[in-house]
Structure formats: C-alpha cells, structure tokens
Amino acid sequence: MSAALLAVLLITAMLTSGCTGDSSVPPVKVLFIGNSYTAYNGGIDAALRGLAPRISVGSVAPGGYTLRQHLADPTTMDTLDDGWDYIVLQEQSQKPVYDYADYLDSARQLTKRIRELNGNPRLLMTWARPDSARVTTEALRRTTSSVANKLGLSVIPAGTAFADSARANPA
C-alpha cells in the first residue's frame, strides 16, 4: 500500500463529515500544500477525491518545494484565500531533520495565516528516504511531533504508516 494511500485513509477518517450522502451537509474543503510527496502517483488530493467524492480538494505541490518556498509563492498564498476547512502542510522530506528551526518557523507562519482564514492546519509526516541515513522515520516522527506540539496541530502520520507497511511487507 502506498504512503499516499495511507495518508488518504487517515485524512478520510478525520473528515468523515464530508463523506455523508446527505447533500444538505456542505462538503468539506481540503487543501494539500507540499511537493512531490503530495503530488506523486496522481496526488493525495485525487486519491481522497476518489474515496470521498463530496470532499472538495485542492493541491499546491511543486516538486521539491519547502514550506518556506510556499510562503513566498503567490500561487500558494492566493490559493489559501479560497476558504479551506483543512489545510495539510507537508514539508520537504528531509528538512524537518536538517533544518528544524526553518521548518518550525515556516509552519508557524503558515499556521498563523491559515487560522486567520478560519482554516484547520494539519502536518503531514513524510517517510524516510533510503538515500539518507540521518533522516530516519523516528527522526521525522520526533521533529514533526515537536512542531505540531509547539503549534497546537495534529499530525497525519503517513511516515510511520509507510514504515509499518514496509516492515510488514518488504517486497
């Protein structure tokens, strides 16, 4: 099972109100802000849309982007203004470990803006890459959880789900 699908399942569980068949319930709007980890394989947004068609989903996820780059990108900042219920923030895969201070600062600035717009920010924990010995699943869990605790955010633990899945089925 791909990490993107695991993240979608976690997000879907979080947003069950947007999955009801009751057309009088307004659809939940979810925006993903990230990079290729968010966009790969057609994107987490498309997978979520397939699982919960009443959810309105958007994505701003240029390859390799950091949250700092999103802060400076007019497309990202304009898209935030479109009124989203949940905004899922995904940092570049290694940055939480290599540059924790910038990760915290960027997430803090985005969280402040999202809350000003009455949105609910969430952090998406990514998974360890095989080409980086220092950036482990545990290090990503620790740093993402630390930022979440400091900012009062929830974490979508796709990274630990991915690691658990890979351990259970290495092939």
N, C-alpha and C positions, 0 to 999 in steps of 0.2 A: 504494500500500500504506500503510495507516495506521501511525502510530508505535507504537500499541498492539500491532499485529500484529508489527511488527519486534521489539519488546521481548519478546513472547511467543516468537518464534522463537529469540532469543538465550537466553532463560531455558530453553526446551526443550532446546536444545543442551547447556546447563550441567547439566541434570538428567536425562540420558538413562537413568540407573538406574531412575527412576520410570516409564519408558515400556515396560519389558520386558513381555513376555507371560507371564513366569514369575510365577505367583500366589504362590510361596513367598517372593519378594522383597517386603519391606514397601514400601508406597507412600511416596513422598517427600511431605512436607508443606511447602507453600509459603504464606506469608502476605505479602500486599501491604499496606503501610502508606503511605497517601498522601492524595490528594484527587481532584478530578475528572479530572486527567490519568490517574490509575489507573482510575477508575470509568467514564469516558466510553465510549460505544458498547457498553454491556453489561459493560464491565470487562475488564481484562487477565486477571483470575482466570478469568472464564468462557471467554475465548479459549484460555487454557492448558488448562483442563479439557477443552475440545473437541479439542485437539491431542493431549493425553496423559491419557486418562481415568483411568489408575491413579494420577495425582498427586492428592493431597488439597490443595485450595486454599481459602484464605480471604482476606478483604479487609476492611480498616477504612479507608474513604476518603471522609469527608465533604467536600463541596465547599469549596475554598479553604483547607483545613487546612494548617497548617505542622507540622513535626516538633515544635516547642515545644508546640503545642496537643495533639498526640498524647501527649506526656509527661504532660500534666495531665488527660488524658481517661481515666476509669476503664474505659471500654469497650475502648480500645486496650490499656491495661496488663493488663487481665484476659484479653484475647484472647491476648496474648503468652504467658501462663501455660499455654496449651493444648498446648504442646510442638510446635514447628515446626522443621523441618530448615533451611529457608532463609526469611529474612525480608528482603523487598525494601523498602527505605526510599526514598520519593520526597518530596522537599521541595517546597514551594510553588514554582511555576515561576520566579519572579523573585528569590526570597530568597537563593539562593546568591551572586548578584552584589550585591544591595543590602545584605545583612546577613550577610556571610560569617562573622563571629565567632559569631553566634547559630546559624547553620547548623552550624558545626563543633561548638559546644557541645551542641546538641540531638542531633546524630548521635553524638557521643561518649557521651552519657548513654544513648541507646537501644542503642548497640552494647555498652556495658558490661552492660546488663540482658540483652540477647539472649545474650551469651556466658555470663553466669551461668546461663542456662537451657539451655546447650549448643546454641544455635542458631548459624547461619551468616548473619550480616548481609551484605547487598549494597546498593549505592547505585544507584538508577535515575536516570540523567542525563536531564533533560527537554529539550525543544526550545524554540528561540527563538519568542517571540510577535511577530507583525507590528506590534503596537501599542507595542513597547518597543525603541527604537533602541539603548539601552545594554546590554540583555540579549541578547547575541548567542549563537549556537551556540558560538563559540570561548570566550566568557567563561564559559558554563555548563560547557564541557568542562574548562577550566582550574580553575574553583573546585571542581567535583565531583571531579576527579582529585586536587586538593590535599587535600581532606578524606579521600578514600579512602587516599591515601598516608600521611597522618598517623595514620589509624586502622587501617591494615593491612587494608583492604577492597578488594573487586573492584567495578568499575563496570560496569553494564549500559548501554552507550552508545546508548540509544534516540534521544537528541537528535542525535547525529552521523548515525545511520542515517536519521532523518527528514530531516535537511538534505541528505544524499546523494540520497535518494529524490526530494526536491522539486527538486533541481538536475537530476537525470536526466529527470524528468517534471514540468515546471512546471504542466501542466494538471491 
